Amino acid sequence: AKKSDPRYERFAASYGDQAIELDAIPPDELERIVSAAIESLIDQAAWNAEIEKARQEKEEAQRRIEELLDQLE
């Protein structure tokens, strides 16, 4: 934020005096920053459990589809 902007004081009070325009950050660096911020908030054990649950559900759905297709033959 530019200090000459009449809205600067309100912005700085809300967000601090450090700001960077996102388009000034290389895309791969922005991706790293955002990914790290998100990953720091995730319960990794719960995340992994959900991934495993989804894998099992997909496997079960595929099994049922194959059973139905076999019955149609």
Secondary structure, 3 states (H helix, E strand, C coil): CCCCCCCHHHHHHHHCCCCCCHHHCCHHHHHHHHHHHHHCCCCHHHHHHHHHHHHHHHHHHHHHHHHHHHHHC
